[in-house]
């Protein structure tokens, strides 16, 4: 519940999206988010593409873990995780 409240407070108060920018660009906020150190648009576009690809790879990794969990062979893949 505390994590949900914290994320809600960040959404309402902290993170502000710049007008006319792509979704997820919170460079207009007071927190140090956005493309720190990327001044030219070409570098920003490169960083954005890298971040999108890494996010997609992380989603596919989590999907694979959930599939193996439902199949029942997570213990074979990740033996160091505690069993239920």
PyMOL commands that set and color helices and strands:
alter all, ss='L'
color gray80, all
select helices_A, chain A and resi 2-14+41-71+74-77
alter helices_A, ss='H'
color red, helices_A
deselect
rebuild
show_as cartoon
